[in-house]
C-alpha cells in the first residue's frame, strides 16, 4: 500500500520522519548536486526546464507571487528564474534543510539566507529569496501565491495530504501547483530502471558521498510513493481542479499540475513574517 508520507527507517511518527529527512539532506548537501547530475546523466536539467516552461505564462508576469518549496540546492528555482522578467517580484525558495538551502543561496548570489523569523529586508534587486521553512507549516498568508512548485521534494514530506492542503491554503483561487516527482515506469523500461535504481544507484551514491542510507532511502521512497492515479485523486480531494500528470522520460519522472479551486484556509488566517511580506511586495 502506498505510504501516506515519508517513512525513513526506524521512525515511528511524523515528527521523527521529518527530523530524519532533514538530517539526511543536511548530511549530503555538499555532494548533492554532483550526485544528482551523475546519477541522472544530466537528464534532471531537462526535467527542471520542462517543468518551468509549463508555467511560463505565470512566470512572465512580474507581479506574480511564486514559491518553490523543498527547493534543495535551488536548481528548480534557477530554472524558474530564467523565465522571470527583470525587476519582478522575487521567487521565495524555501526548504527546511539548512545546509541544502545554504548552497542554494550561493547560486542565487545571496551571501546569507533568511529564516521564517528573520526580520531583515531582502535587497531591492533580488529575484530569489532563500527562506528556511517547513512545507507543512508555511509562514505565508492564506491565498497569497499565484504559483507553488516543488521538484523531487514532495515525496519526502511526512504527510502528503497535509502538504497538499498547505499548498492549497497559500494559493490564490485560480493559482497553480506543480509537483515534479519520480515515479516507477512499467514494462521493460520499468524493469531496467528498477535494477538501476535499487542496485546501481546506491553503489554510485556510496562511492561519491561515502554514505549508504540516503541512496537506499531514495528507491524505497519512490517505491512507496502513491502512483499517479492516486496522487491525482489526493490533489482533487483537497480542492485542486484540472489535475493532470505529464510523464517525463518514459515515466521515470513526471509533473503533477493542478489549479486551486477555492480559498483553503481551514486552519484560519496566518500572517506572514515581515521579511516574507517584503518579498511578496512589488520590487
C-alpha positions in Angstrom: 0.0 0.0 0.0 1.4 3.4 -0.9 2.7 5.5 2.0 0.8 8.5 3.4 4.1 10.2 3.9 7.9 9.7 4.0 8.9 6.8 6.3 12.7 6.7 6.8 13.9 3.5 8.5 13.4 3.4 12.3 10.9 6.2 12.6 7.6 5.8 14.4 5.8 9.1 13.8 5.7 12.1 11.5 7.9 14.3 13.7 10.6 11.7 13.7 10.2 11.2 9.9 10.7 15.0 9.3 13.7 15.1 11.6 15.3 12.1 9.9 14.8 13.6 6.4 16.2 16.9 7.4 19.3 15.3 9.0 19.8 13.1 5.9 19.8 16.0 3.5 21.9 18.2 5.7 24.5 15.4 5.7 24.7 15.0 1.9 24.2 18.6 0.9 27.9 19.1 -0.1 27.7 16.3 -2.7 24.0 16.5 -3.6 24.4 18.4 -7.0 27.2 16.2 -8.2 25.3 13.0 -7.3 22.1 14.2 -9.0 23.8 15.0 -12.2 25.9 11.8 -12.3 23.0 9.6 -11.3 20.6 11.1 -13.9 23.2 11.6 -16.6 22.1 15.3 -16.5 18.6 14.4 -17.6 17.4 16.2 -14.4 18.3 19.5 -16.0 15.8 18.8 -18.8 13.1 17.9 -16.3 13.5 21.3 -14.5 13.5 23.1 -17.8 10.3 21.4 -19.0 8.6 22.0 -15.6 9.4 25.7 -15.7 8.2 26.0 -19.3 4.8 24.6 -18.2 4.3 27.7 -16.1 5.8 30.2 -18.5 2.7 32.5 -18.6 2.7 32.9 -14.8 6.5 33.3 -14.7 6.3 36.0 -17.3 4.0 38.1 -15.1 6.3 40.4 -13.0 3.5 40.8 -10.4 3.1 37.0 -9.8 3.9 35.7 -6.3 5.8 32.4 -6.5 7.1 29.8 -4.1 9.5 27.0 -4.9 9.1 24.8 -1.8 11.5 21.9 -0.9 13.9 23.8 -3.2 17.0 22.0 -2.0 20.1 23.5 -3.6 18.0 25.6 -5.9 18.1 24.1 -9.4 14.3 24.2 -9.9 14.4 27.8 -8.6 17.0 28.7 -11.1 15.0 27.2 -13.9 12.0 29.3 -12.8 14.2 32.5 -12.6 15.3 32.1 -16.2 11.7 32.9 -17.2 11.2 35.8 -14.8 11.4 39.4 -16.1 14.0 41.7 -14.6 12.6 43.7 -11.7 9.8 41.2 -11.0 8.7 40.0 -7.5 11.3 37.7 -6.1 10.7 33.9 -6.0 10.6 32.5 -2.5 12.9 29.5 -2.4 12.1 27.5 0.8 13.5 24.4 2.4 13.8 23.1 5.9 17.3 21.7 5.4 19.6 24.5 6.3 22.7 23.0 4.6 20.8 22.4 1.3 19.4 25.9 1.4 22.8 27.5 2.2 24.1 26.1 -1.1 21.0 27.3 -2.9 21.6 30.8 -1.6 25.0 30.8 -3.1 23.6 30.0 -6.5 21.2 32.9 -6.2 24.0 35.3 -5.4 23.0 35.7 -1.8 25.6 35.6 0.9 23.0 34.7 3.6 19.6 33.2 3.8 16.6 34.0 5.9 14.6 32.0 8.4 10.9 32.4 8.6 11.5 34.5 11.8 14.1 36.8 10.3 13.0 40.5 10.0 15.8 41.9 7.7 14.7 43.1 4.3 15.8 41.5 1.1 17.8 43.7 -1.3 15.6 45.5 -3.9 17.4 43.8 -6.8 16.9 40.2 -5.5 14.9 37.9 -7.7 15.1 34.9 -5.3 14.9 34.9 -1.5 16.0 31.7 0.3 13.8 31.0 3.3 14.2 28.3 5.9 10.7 26.9 6.3 8.7 23.7 6.7 6.5 22.7 3.8 3.8 21.6 6.2 3.8 24.9 8.1 4.4 27.6 5.6 4.9 31.1 7.1 2.7 32.7 4.4 -0.7 34.3 4.4 -3.8 32.4 3.0 -4.4 32.9 -0.7 -1.2 34.8 -1.2 0.5 33.0 -4.1 0.0 32.5 -7.8 2.3 29.5 -8.2 3.7 26.8 -5.9 6.3 24.4 -7.4 8.3 21.6 -5.8 10.9 19.3 -7.5 11.7 15.9 -6.0 10.9 17.1 -2.5 7.2 16.4 -2.1 8.0 12.7 -1.7 10.0 13.4 1.4 7.1 15.1 3.3 6.0 13.4 6.4 2.3 13.8 5.4 1.4 14.1 1.7 -2.2 15.1 2.3 -1.2 17.8 4.8 1.3 19.1 2.3 -1.3 19.4 -0.4 -3.7 21.1 2.0 -1.0 23.6 2.9 -0.2 24.4 -0.7 -3.9 24.8 -1.4 -4.1 27.2 1.6 -1.4 29.6 0.4 -2.5 29.6 -3.3 -5.0 32.2 -4.6 -8.1 30.9 -6.2 -7.0 30.0 -9.7 -3.4 29.7 -8.6 -1.3 26.8 -10.0 0.5 23.9 -8.4 3.4 22.0 -10.0 4.9 18.9 -8.4 7.9 17.3 -10.2 8.5 13.9 -8.8 9.9 10.5 -9.5 7.6 7.5 -10.5 8.0 3.9 -11.4 7.6 3.2 -15.1 6.1 -0.1 -16.3 7.2 -2.7 -18.9 10.8 -3.4 -19.8 11.8 0.1 -19.1 10.5 -0.3 -15.6 12.4 -3.5 -15.0 15.7 -2.0 -16.2 15.0 1.2 -14.2 14.3 -0.8 -11.1 17.5 -2.7 -11.4 19.5 0.5 -11.8 17.6 2.3 -9.1 17.8 -0.4 -6.5 21.3 -1.9 -7.2 23.5 0.5 -9.2 22.3 3.9 -7.8 23.1 3.0 -4.1 26.6 1.8 -5.1 27.4 5.0 -7.0 25.9 7.2 -4.2 28.1 5.3 -1.7 31.2 5.8 -3.8 30.7 9.5 -4.2 29.4 10.6 -0.8 30.6 7.7 1.4 27.1 7.1 2.8 24.8 4.2 2.3 21.5 5.3 3.7 20.5 8.3 1.5 20.7 6.3 -1.7 18.9 3.2 -0.3 16.2 5.6 1.0 15.7 7.1 -2.4 14.5 4.0 -4.3 12.5 2.9 -1.2 10.7 6.2 -1.0 9.9 6.2 -4.8 8.6 2.6 -4.5 6.2 3.6 -1.7 5.1 6.9 -3.2 1.5 7.0 -4.4 1.2 6.1 -8.2 0.0 8.9 -10.5 -3.7 8.0 -10.4 -3.8 8.0 -6.6 -1.7 11.2 -6.4 -4.2 12.9 -8.7 -7.1 11.8 -6.5 -5.4 13.2 -3.4 -5.0 16.5 -5.1 -8.7 16.6 -6.1 -9.7 15.6 -2.6 -8.1 18.7 -1.0 -9.7 21.1 -3.6 -7.4 21.2 -6.7 -9.1 21.1 -10.1 -7.8 20.3 -13.6 -5.4 17.8 -12.1 -3.0 16.2 -14.6 0.2 14.2 -14.7 2.7 14.6 -17.5 5.3 11.7 -17.6 8.9 12.6 -18.5 11.5 10.2 -19.9 9.4 7.0 -20.1 7.7 7.8 -16.8 10.8 7.8 -14.7 9.7 11.3 -13.6 6.6 13.4 -14.1 4.9 16.7 -13.5 1.7 16.9 -11.5 -0.3 20.0 -12.1 -3.5 21.4 -10.6 -5.4 24.6 -10.1 -6.6 25.9 -6.7 -10.3 25.9 -6.8 -11.3 28.0 -3.7 -9.6 29.5 -0.7 -8.4 26.7 1.5 -8.0 28.4 4.9 -9.2 25.5 7.0 -6.8 26.4 9.9 -7.6 30.1 9.9 -5.7 33.0 8.5 -2.0 33.3 9.1 0.2 36.4 8.9 3.5 36.2 7.0 6.7 37.4 8.8 7.9 40.9 7.8 10.7 39.5 5.5 8.2 37.5 3.5 5.7 40.3 3.3 8.6 42.4 1.8 9.5 39.6 -0.6 5.9 39.3 -1.8 5.6 43.1 -2.2 6.4 44.7 -5.6 10.1 45.5 -6.1 
